[in-house]
């Protein structure tokens, strides 16, 4: 009996020691994991700080370049106006001198007229020869002065002025072609895309070119393909993208409800699951317009956007190097919202939802402005 109790005690002690060793092992493992997480947190904070610094440097550089451009334009304007003002002063000064000469002639004529008037009033007429000589002298002096100082001989250089205006207009056209900077940049990222009718909900009408989608109240009898959305009014692009930068513009003129975004091909397409809606799951990002308000969605988290106007065009920039999705009011290239994904785990498709027609108030289509149909198979 005593031996059995002793063995039992030894077994309990052994279990206690084993438990202590296990707990110590877990404790050490958790401490190591805590340090790893702390290091990661430190790295994330440093990365965040580095991004802020880099962004600041880029913004400051752009500001300096714009100020330099403005300084060059201001200096060019100052020099050009100085030349024109110098010519203006010279012409005005010449005309002042001519006007003074005219006043002198007027005074001479008035003096001669006064003398003739006095003579006529006193009826003390000079000899015929003297009268003719005096009259001819006045007339000759005036005629000679008028011929020497023609008003039309003073003018600005019209040809030079036209050349300045032409060069200025060319400069304006050049600057206009390069601005707005962001619009030109986005156009350089424009990518051909068209909608895939095999993914469209049966109540959506896809144009033959694949460049627009319209809601219809008629359920079309279509094959229930795995790729087709059967509840949410979605359609995605035929093309997918996995690298580079890609920009698309959608015309949403006249619409009161829509959803635009990008999605992984793995987005759920069947049933009423929340993840089937754009931006409600991990697979997609979108901006929604409804009730006059804009909302950005991802992972089911809404971001209400304070947008003071309704845009006719919405732009989407999918940036794989930066792992970001940016939405813009393409009318004036105003940024609406930018998602940073960290990294994309799959290729992305453009995704559209035109919404119900709401008694005709939302019947207009969504049109992809840079859609290009796929090349026919040969």
Secondary structure, 3 states (H helix, E strand, C coil): CHHHHHHHHHHHHHHHHHHHHHHHHHHHHHHHHHHHHHHHHHHHHHHHHHHHHHHHHHHHHHHHHHHHHHHHHHHHHHHHHHHHHHHHHHHHHHHHHHHHHHHHHHHHHHHHHHHHHHHHHHCCCCCHHHHHHHHHHHHHHHHHHHHHCCHHHCCCCHHHHHHHHHHHHHHHHHHHHHCCHHHHHHHHCECCECECHHHCCCCEEECCCCCEEEECCCCCCCCCCCCCCCCCCCEEECCCECCCEEEEEEECCCCCEEEEEEEECCCCCCCCCHHHCCCCCCCEEEEEEECCEEEEEECCEEEEECCCCCCCEEEEEEECCCCEEEEEECCCCEEEEEEECCCCCCCEEEEEECCCCCCCCCCCCEEECCECCCCCCC
